[in-house]
């Protein structure tokens, strides 16, 4: 049987996953690693700004004893030692065989 954790270790070695702190009632409630995607704005030929993606996390499902849920908040390390707060704004989706879960986020201001 294939072990998907091989990818997790490779992503970590390549620096492709960030530290994420789960928050419960605003207080830290555990840390895990996840791949973080953030919008990038590109300008098309007509001068319109287009977002290439939404804020999202993809994490190893088994890293959390209770999965993230709609309206949960997390702090994501966006640079070394610098965290930004995000809120889960859609129901999380388990990917493929269930090894990873993907959540869409919104920046908390």
Secondary structure, DSSP 8 states (H G I E B T S, - for coil): ---THHHHHHHHHTT--EEEEEEETTEEEEEEEEEEE---EEE-TTS-EEES--EEEEEEGGG-SS---TT-EEEEEEETTEEEEEEE-S--EEETTTTEEEEEEEE--
